[in-house]
């Protein structure tokens, strides 16, 4: 699953920064119906190691497991209901008088149990529903002996409007509106669609059939095997048998779709989108074919299904942007489609990394699945790492190696707080599982993988991954299974290092205590501590830390493993030393008082990627009080004008962090903004507003970023140029090219007066593209004017923006006005809950005050959580509350140093 890390409105504001044969499913089925992947897998794969179900966490009674599901559904989209029939082959290993499985928002009838010979067992079942535990228990009036059985039933369910279970999405067309249906089951929502053992360890095969309007297209994990015209405008569609997989990977969508395909690696790769927009998925289709080839080679196990679709859906979720259903990836349009009138280079890159991430899941997650949500990172951390690896192989021109630093920084921010948790975390409940899809799981997981791969070597790492895939195909694993494979392949101890980084939270700190040069060699003394933003005096945890150092401007590189809190490293040359060279390590680097001045004086001689890493570390240290504020500010101020865009991006993105310390001091704020504008202006002038012929594609991202930063610094020339171009939006396409359109609209929207806000709203009302429409409504929520912010909140709870856009509008208002948005959400709690994914509520509401520096909002949040969030699912509440308290403390401690530096500037 690709997390929706930032709202669509924020994507809008910082556009570009960070992401031909039509084949009907019937024809596809005719070509492929004989190739059932379950049979294919049985011939090619060795039996996976047996799973001891008694050792895996479960919220169901032991003793029954599913082997195969036959599921038949008939949706009634207009009434938001569906009917279903389930026939489940089960194995009973413990005698019991009842069978309990997961079911939510369902009613049952005609429940029966038959033995392996087809004989009824007991009477028609008595059904007991447990809404709190989301289960249904069937009692047949007698004990059920060990053996094989078939459990059958009819049931009724609900179609929602947010991305959980079976849900509908409405979108505009020229003639009015249309409705499409989709499913979203991760982490625990298959139980809304079918009675099931809805936990990842209970893998089974699936047969799914559906009755749909004849003009619609149905898509699932497998190709269509059969279809029949039922008359009365209805068609019955049956899909081929799935491979053995977890319930959360089952998928169904129904709508007025088109599908286009390409062949790659013996697999039919397709994209599915609402009628009239499928060509906007052409780029995703072509790149997916390249990614599949790359991953087939890397994993050493070929993709086992006959097809791989990517299904585009209008709208958005507060939780995720795409989901890795096996053979039928679900993706919201903004992460799959490229509209030539609106899309940017950043959008193009986001489409690529989303496709790469979800395709990687076809192995990490689908073929091999974690046994329980404790080890979710085995899915998400690895898919995140593979997306950047795929970019390095297929699009090195985008310089993806710099992405690693952004990933590391995103992880270290929450990981340096006491509210953090280990990568491998104990999950007890569904609510906790929903919260596990976070920055630690994704970004820290990715960063740790990158460091460990760098430690053992890329070839050994790949060999270990291949062995892991082959050994555990179609089965479930825990973290230790993976590192067993890596250690055996690498023939190098890694499990103890991996344990340090995956089973405890926190960020190691490597202090460069002393550097000396003697006889042409450099001796480096290292000491390990811990980087903590809110507990700076706490005793440091211990890690074994792989450290890489280099003499700047040379190829002289050394490696060591810091253990027991200290280490030394000798390099066969003298010069300026860079620790964490290449920036693959997951640790902060703090250069001692005697070392940092030399580093700063030779900064221009250091490679760009290490310049970015040093700036990032220096900024974090300054904010946390472990290095002087002046160190970072002087380093930034002395950066030469010809530094690379990545370096300037790092400086530009951190300026606002320091300006925030003087935000209530108008005179100093204005002075700081002026200094920042003067420093960034040469870079801004070099990039300009318009792309130059032949320039590198990735520069478009930096152009958008610097224009956005300069507008945030209230640069008069930038704001005036944005307004000038906006006035030409309907008359001069050259003034507002697609690469800048969203950015210009964002700057104008943020600084809008009432007339401009009304203009933007009218544009949103007239727009027929669901993707662009969502973006335009998101713009209405970023206005600085408080009256307009309130209008955006009120608008969010009407039907006008669309049910999946409302929550992101509220969240966008919260960026500038957290208390206003939070109070509004609480005052309209029932209406807001209807517009937020059920799995996201425990994160959505705390997130509304995440940007605040007001302690009274912490009290409000805690009071809300006490009434509305299960005690087991308050991790986000604690994280946000801790961040606010820390932000206030840091502001009080750092503001004097920032003011002193500022007062010393001419």
N, C-alpha and C positions, 0 to 999 in steps of 0.2 A: 504494500500500500504506500502510495506517495502522499506524505503528509501535506496538508494545506498550511504551510508554515506562516504565510502572511495572507491577509485578506485581499480580495480582488481589488478593493479600493486602493490599498497600498501598492499592489502591482500596477494599478493605474497611475498612481502618483510618481512612481519611480520606474516608468516603462523602460525596459531594456537593461535594467541592472540585475538583476537577481539579488524567465525561463521561457490500364484503361478498358479492361473488359469487365462488364457487369455480369456477375454470376449469381443466379438465383440459388437459394439453398437446396432446392429440389435437384437441380442439375448437379450440384456439388455432391449431394448424397448419392446420386447414381454412380458417380465416379469412385466414391470412397466408402460406401456402406459395407463392403466386405472386409475392410481393414479396421477391425475393432481394436483400439489401442490396448484395452485390457488383455486381449489375446497376444498382441504384439509384445507387450511388456513381459508376459509370462514366458515367452520363448527366448527373450534376449537378456532378462535380468535374473541374477541369482536371488534366491529368497533372502529378504532382508532379515537382519537379526531380530529375534523375537522381542516384543515389548512386554514387559511385566506390568500389566495394567494396575496391579495392586500397589505399585510404587509411583504411579503417576497421579498427580492431583486430580480429583474429580469432585464435582458437586452432585453426582448421581450415585445411587447404590451400586455396589460392585455386583458382578455375577451375570450381567447381560451385555452383549455387545452386538452391534449391527454388522451384517456382512454385505447386504445389498438393499437398495431402496428402489421401488417403483413408485414414482410420484406423478400424479395426473392432476392438472389444475385448469380451472376455467375462470379467468378474471372477468369481473364486471367493472370496468374502469369508471364508468359514469356514476356508479353507486359506491365506489371505493370499497368493494368487497370481492372476495373470490371464494370458490368452492374447490375442495381438493379430495383426492383419494390417495391413500398411502398403503402400500403393501411392502412390509419390511421383513427381510430374512434375517433372523437373529440366532445367536448361539447362547444358550443358557449354561453357565458353568457352575452355578450355585443354586440349589433348590430354594425357591421363593414362592410366596403366595401372591406376589404382585410384580408388575413391570412398571418402572418409572423412567420416563424420558422427558426431554425438554419440549415445552410448548408455551407459547405466549400469545395472548389475544386470540384464542381459538376456542371453538366448541366442537364436540364430537358426537358421533352416532355410529351405529352398526360396527362396533369394535369387536373383533373376533381374533381368536388365536387357534392356529392349526399346527399339528405336528408334522414331521417330515413326510408322513404318508398321506397328508391331507385331511386327517381326522380332527374334528373340533375338540378343543381342550376346554372343559368346563362350560360355562354359560356365557352369554353376551356380557361384556365387561361392565362392571360398575366403574365410573370415571370420577376421580377426585382431582380437582384443579388446585394447585398451590401458586397463587399469583406472585407472592413474594419471591419464591424460589424458582419461578418460571418453569414449573414442571406439571406434568399430568401423570397420574398413577392409575393403572388399570388392574382391577381385581377380577379374576375369572371364577371365583368360588371354590378353588382347589389349589393345592400346591402344584407348581410347575417343575417337573423333573429336569435334570440335566439333558441337553440335547439340542437339536435344531428345530426351529419353528418359523412360522410366518405370521406376523402381526399385521392385521388389516383394519382399516377404518375409513370412514368418511369424515370430513371436517370442513369447517368454515373459518375464514380468516379475514383480516382487514388490509386494505391498501392505504398506505400512508402518503404523506406529502413531503416528508424529509427522508434522507438517505439511510433508512434502516428497514430491513425486511424487504417486502415487495412494496414499491412506492411509485407514485406517478409524478411526472414533470410536464407542466403545460408550457407551450411556447407559441409565439405569434406567427401567423402566416398571412398572406395577402387577404385571404377570405375570412380571417378571424383567428381562432385558436385551435391548436391540436394538443392531444395528450398522448404521451408515451409512457410505458411501464419499464421499470428496471428493478434489479435486486441488488442489495448490498448486505452482506452477511457478517463480515469481519467487524468486531471479533466474535460476537455471540448473538447474532440475529437471524440465523437460519431457522431458529425456533419460531420465528414469526411467519415463516413460509410453509414449514412442514414439521410434523412431529418428528423428533430426531434426537440422537445422542450428539448434542451440539458442542462437542469439545474436540480439539485437534487430534487427540490420540485415537479417536474412534473413526479410523479411515474405513471407507466402504466404497463400493461401486454404485453408480446411479443410472437409472433410466428415467428420463423426464419426458412427459408429453403435455401439450397445452392446446386448448381450443381458443382460436383467435379470430378477429375479423378477417375476412378473406383478403382484403386489400393490404393487410399489414404483413410485416416480416417478423418472424420470431428467430431469436439467436440464443444459443446456449453454448456450453463448453464444447460439445461435440457436433459434428455435422448432422443435418437432418437425415434420418433413416427412412422415414415414411411420412406421407401426408395424404389426407382425404378431404374432399369437399363434402361438407355435411349439409349443404343447402342453407337457406335463410341467411346467406352472407357470412357463414362460419366455416372455418377450416380447422381440421385436427392435424397437429404436427407432432411427430415423435422424433426424438433425437437418439443417436447411437449411444451405446453403453459407454459410460465414462471410465477412465482408469480409477484405480483405488485412490481415494483422496479424502481430505477432511471436509466436513459439511460447509465450512465458511467459504470454500472455493467454488461451490455450485453457483450457477448464474443463469438468469433468464432475462431477456428484454423483448418487448413487443411494441411495434409502432410503425409509422409510415416512414420506413427506412429505405435507404439504398446501400448497396454493398459493392465494393470494387476490390479486386484482388491482384496479387502477383504471386508467382511461384518462386520459392527459394529453398534450397536444401531439401527438396522433396516434400515441402510443406506448403499448403496454400495459406498465404498470409493475406488477411483482409482488413479493411476498415469499413465500419458501418456508421452511418450518420443520417440524420433526418433528411428527407427528400430535398434536393436542391443544394446541399452543402457538402456532399461527399468529396468533391474535388478539392475542398479546402483541407482534406486529410491526406492528400497525395504525398506531401513531404513525410508525414509520419509513416505512411505505408512503405515508401522507398527506404527510409532509414531503418525501419523495423526489419526489413529483409537483410540489410547489412549487419545489424546487431545480432540477428539470429545466427548468421554464419559465424560471426566472431565468437559467440557464446558456445555454439556447438563445438568449436575447436577448443576453447578454453576449458570447458567443463569435462571434456572427454566422454560425455554421455550425450547422445543426440537428443534433441527435442522429440518426445515420443508420440505426440498427438498428430493427427493428419492435418489439422488446421490451427491457425492462431489469428483470432480476430481482435481488433481494437474498436470498441463501441463508444461512440461519442454521445454525450448527453448534455442538453442545455442546463443552465443553472449552475449551482455550486453547493458545496458543503462547508460547514465550519470546521470540519474534521480532516478531510482528505481531498485530494484532487484526482486520484486514480486508484484502482484496485485490481490485484493480480489474478482474478478468477482464471483457473487453468483453461487455456484455449480460448478465452473470451474476456480480455481485459476491458474493464470499464474505466472510462476517462471523461471527466467533464470537458466541455468543448474548449475552454480557454487553455487547456493543457494538451490539446490534440489538433485543433483546427488552426489554420493560418489564413486570415482574411486579408487579401492584398490591400484593402483600403485602410487597415487599422493595425496590422501586426508589425512587430519590431524584431530586431535581431535577438533581443532578449526573449521574445516569445518563441522564436525559432529554436533557440537553445533549450528553452524549457520543454518544448515539444520533444526534442531529442532525449533529454535526460529522463523525462517521464516515461517515454517508450523504453529506454534502456533499463530503467529501474524496474518497471513491471515485467519486462522480458526476463531480467535476471531472476525475478521471483519464480518463473516457471521451473527453475531448478531449486534455488534457495527459498523454500517455502511451500512449493507445490509438489515437486518430486520428493524432496526431503523436507519434512515439516517438524518444527519443534513439538515436543510431546505436550507441553503446557506453556502458558503465557509467560512463565518465569524467563524462558529463553527466547523471547520474541526477537531479540537482537540477531539471532541466527537467521531470521528472515530479513529484518529491516536494515540492520547495520551492513550486512553483506550486499544487499541490493543497492544501498546507497554508495557503497564502495565500488561496486561494479559499474554503476552509471558513469562515474568519473573515469574509471579505467577504460570504458567503451569510448568515451569522448577522447581520451588520450590516443587511442588507436585509430579512431575514425575521423576525428576533427582536431588534430594537434594544432591547427592554425588558430583555434580559439584559446590557446594557452591554458588548458584546464589544470595544469599543475598549480596554478595560483588558487584554484578553488579549495585546495586542501587547507589553506590557511583560514579561509572563511568558515569552513566546516569546523576546524579546531576552535576558532574563536566562539562560534555559536554554542559549542558544547561546554567550553570552559566557563562561560558566564554563569549558567545555573549550577555547574558542577563544583564551583568554588564557594558555594553557599552550604550552610549546614542542612538545608532542606533537600539536598541532592540525595540520590540513591545509587546503588551499584547498577552496572549494566545488566547483570543477572540479578533480578530482584524477586522477592517472594510475592507471588500473586495468590490471593485467597478468593476473591470475589469477581463477579462480572464487572462491577464498577471499577475495581482496581485494574482489571485487564484493559478497560477502555482508556485509563490514564497512562498505561504503559507505552502508548504510542507517542513518545515525547522526544525531546532533544537528546537526552542521554541515550536512549535506545538507538536513535538514528545517527545523529552527528557524532556523539562520543564513540558509538560502536564503529562507525566508519573510520574515525581518526585512529582508534586503537588498532584496527585491522591494518591500516596503512603503515603504522609504525612497526607492527609485528612482521608484516611482509618484508619491509625494508631490513629488518633484523635477520630473518632467516634466508632471504634471497627470493626473488620473484619466481625462479624456476622451481625451487623446492616447495614454495607456497602453492604454486599451481599443481604440482604433483600431489600434494596433500589434499587439495580441493578435489581433484579427480578421484582419488582413492575414497574420499568421504562420500562423494556422489554415488559411486558404484556400490559401495558397501551398504548404504542406507536408502537406496532408491525405493520409493513407495512405502517408506516407513517413517518413524519418528525418532528424534534424537534429543540429546541435551548437549550443553556446551562442551562438556568433557569429551564427548564422542568426536567433535570436530578437532579439538587440539590433540587428541590421540593420533588422528590421521596426519596432522601437520608435523608433529614431533617425529613420527616414524619416517615420513618422507624427507624431513630436513636432517635427520640424524643429529639433531642439536636440541638441547633442552629448551623448551619454550613454555611448557604447561605451567610452571611456577610463575613465570613472568606474566603470562596471560591471566593467571588467577589473581595476581595483584591488581591488574587493571580492570578486571571484569567483576570481581566479587567484593570490591570495596569502592566507595565513592571517592571523589576528590581529585585534585590536580597536583601532581608532583611539581616541586620547584627545584631547579638545578641552579645552584649558586656557583658562579665562576669566581672562586675565592682569590686565586692568584695565577698569573701567567708569567713565566720566566723563560728567557732564551739563553742557552749556553751551548757552546760548541756546535752551532748551527741547528740545534734542536729546541723545540718549544715544549716545556712541561706545563701541563694544565692541572690545577687542583680543583676538584669538584666536590660539592657538598649537597646532599639532598635534604630538602625541607618540604613544605607544602604551601601552595598558594591558596589563601583563603581570604575572601572579601569581607566576611562578617565575623570571623573568629581568628584574627591575626595572631593572637597569643596562644592559641591552642597547640598542644603537642602534636607534632607532625606524624602522620601515618608513614609507614615504610613501603617503598616500592623497589623492585629491581627495574632500573630504568636504562633502556638502550640509548646511548648517547653517541651522536656523530658530530665531529668537529672538523673544521677546515681552515687552512690559511687563505684568507680572502685573496681573490685574483689568481689563485693557483689551483692545481688539481691535487694538492696535498691534503689527504683526508685520513682521519683516524677514527676508530670506533672503540667503545668500551661499554661495559655493563656496570652501572653504578649500583653497588649493593652495600647493605649495612650502613647506608647513609652517607657514603663517601666513595670517591674514586679518583684516579689519576689517568692522564692520557698524554702520551708523548707523540709529537708530530716531527717528522724529519726535515723541518725547515723553520725559519723564523718569519714573523710578520703578524698582521692583524688577525686575531682568532675569532671565528664565528662558531658558536656552539648551537647545536640543532641545525647544522648546515643542510640545506635542502628542505627544511621545515616539515619533516615527516614525523617528528617525535611528538608525543602527547605529553608535553610538560612546558612550564614557563621557564624562561632563562633569565636570571638576574645577574648582571655583570657588576662586580664589586666597584667600590669608589675609585680604585686605582686603575681598573680595567676599562670602565665605560668611556672615559675621556679619549683614550686612543681609538676606541671603536668609532666614536662620534667624529673624530678628526679625519678618519679614513673612510667615512661613510660612503662617499661616492665610488670607492673602489670595490665595494661589496656588491655581490650579484643582486639583481632586482628582487628575486624571491626571498632572499635573506634580508634585504632592506625592509620588505613588507613585514616579515616575521619579527624583526627587531623593533620596528615601530609599534607593532601590535602588542608585543610584550611590554615595551616601555610605557605605552599608554595604560595598559592594565595595571602595571606596577604603580604608576603615578596615581591612578584613581584609588587603588587600595592602600596607598601610603607606604609602599615598600621601596619606592624610588621617588626622587624629587619630581614635582610637577615641572620644574624648570628643565630637567633633563629631556623630557619629551618635547616640550614646547620649543626649546632651543634646537633640538634635532630637526623638528619639523620646519622651523623657520630658516634653518641653514641648508635645507634640501635644495640642490641645484635645480634650476628651471628645466633642464633637459632630462630630469628623472622620468622614468617610464610611467605610463598611465596607471599601472597598478599601484605604484608608490604614491602618486598624487591622489588616487582614489582612497587609499588608506588614510592619508592625512585629512582629506576633505571630509570623510565620513566620521572622523573623530573630533572635528572642530566643535560640532554642536555639543559634545559632551562637556567640553570646558566652558563654552559660552553659557551653558545652563547654570554654572556656578555663580554667574553674575547677572542672571536674568532679571533680578529685582533691582539692579543698580543701572539705571538707564544710561548714565554717562559711560560707565565702564563697558556695558554691553555694546554700546555704539562704537567704542574704541576697538574692542575685540573684533567686532564684525568688520570694521574698516581694515584692521591688520589682516584678517583672514581673506577679505576680498582682494587686497593688494597682492597677497602671496599667491592666490589661486588664479588671478587674472591672466598671467602669461599662459598658463595651461589652458584656460578657457579660450583665449585668443588663438592658441595653436590649433585647438580642435574646431572651433567655430560652430556655427549653427547648422551648417549644411555639409553633407558628406563630400569628400573630395574624390575625384576619379581614381580608381585603383587602390584606395585605402583598405586596410585590413578590416574584415567584417566586425571583429570584436570592438573596434573603436567606437562603433555606434552605441554600445553600452555605456562607455565612458563619457561620450558626448551628452547622453541623456542624464547621466549622473551629475556631471559638473554643472549643467544648466539648472538641474534641480537644486543642487547645493547653493549655487549663487542666488537663485531666487529665494531660498530659505534664509540667506544672509541679507536679504532685502536690498540686493543690488539693483539700483534704479534702472540701469541700462538693460539688464536681463528681464526685469519685469515689464519694461516698456516694449521690448522686442516681442515678448510673448503676447502682449495685448495687441500689438500691431498685426502680428500674424493671425491671431484669432479673428480679428475683424475681416480678414481676407479668406476665412475658412471656406466660404461658399462660392468664392469667385476666382481664387488663384491657387490651384493645386500645388504649385511649386512652393508657395509660402508655407503650406502645411502638408508636407509629405507624410506618408504613413509612418515613417520612422520617428516623426516628431509629433504626430497628431495627438496622441494620448497625453504626451508630456505637456504640450501647450495647453490642452484642455485642463489638465491637472493644475497647472500654475494659475490659470485663470479661475478655476473653481475654488482653489484655496483662498484666493484674494477677492472672491466675488462680492459684488453688491447685490441688492435684491433683483435688479433688472437682469443682471448676468445670470443669476441663479435661475430665474424664470426661463431665460433663454435655454439654458442647459436642460432644464426639465422638459421643455417642449421638444428638444432634440431627442431626449430619451423616450418620450411618448410616441414619437413618430417612427422611431427606429424599429425595423423588422428583424434584424439579426439579433438572436437571443444573446449571443456572446457580447456584441457591442452594446446592446441595451443594458445588460447587467453592469457593464463598465461605466456607462453614463450615469446610471442611478447611483453607483458607488461614488462618483464624483460629487454628487450633491451632498454627501455626508462629510466632506473634508473641508468645508468652508470654515474659516477662522471666526467669522461673525457669529456670535452666540444665538442671535435670533434665527439666522439661517440654519444653524445646527439644530435648533429646536424644531424647525420646520421639517428638517430631514428625519428626525426621530418620529415625528407625527406621521410623515409620509410612509415610513418603514412599516407601519402597522396597518396600512391599507392594502388592498389587492393590487394596486398599481405597479409597484416594482416587481412583483412576483414573490411567491412564498419562500423561495430559496435565497433571495437577495436581501430580504429584510434584516436578518441577523448580522450580515456583514456591514450593512449601513449603520446599525447601532454600534457595532464594534469600531467602525471608522470614526464616528462622532466621538467615541471614548478616547481616541488618540489625543485629541485636543481638549476635550471636556469630560474627563472620566467621571466626575461626580454627577454631572447632568445625565450622562448615559446610564450610569448605574441606578440612579434614582428612578429614571424613566422605566428601565427594565423591571425594577421591583414593583413599581406602581402598575405595570401592565404584565405581570408575571405569567398569567395564563396565556395571553396572546403571544408573548415572546416565546414561551415554551413550545408552542405549536410551530414556531418558525426556526427552532434549533433542533438538530439531530439529538435524539434521546441519549446517544452515547457521548455527546459533547457538552451537555449541560453543566457537569461538574467542573468543566474547564472554561466554558463560555463566560459565565458570570464573574468568576475571579478575574478573567482576562480583561474585563471592562475597566478595572481600576489599576491595571498593571503599570500604566505610565504615571501614576499619581505620586505625589510627595506629601500626602496629607494623611496623618495618623488616624483622623476620625473615620476615614474610609476603611481602614483596617478593622475598626470596631464594627462598622456597618457590614462588612464582608463576613466577619465571624458570626454576627447575629443572623445573617441570611443563611450561612452554612449550617448553623445549628438547627434551623427549621427545615432546610430544603436539600441538604446534601448528606448522603449516608456517611457515617463516621469513618467507614473504611475507605472512602474515596475523596479525602480532603487534602490530597497531596498538592494539588494546584493552589488550593486556598493557602496552605502553609508557605508554598513557594512565593506567591504574590505578596503575602503579608511580610515575609522576611525580606523580600526585595525592596518594598516600600520603606521599611524601617532602616534598612541598610543605606538606601539612597539618601534619606534624611541625615543619617550620621555622617556619611561621606561628604555631603554638601557642607555640613558644618565644619568638618575637619579640613577639607581641601580649599574651600573658598578663600581663606586668607592667603594661601600660597599662590593661587591663581591671580588674586588681586595684586599681590606684591610683584609678581612677574609682569603683569600688565602695566602697573605703574612705573616699572623700570624701562618700558619701551618708549622710544621717541614718538 
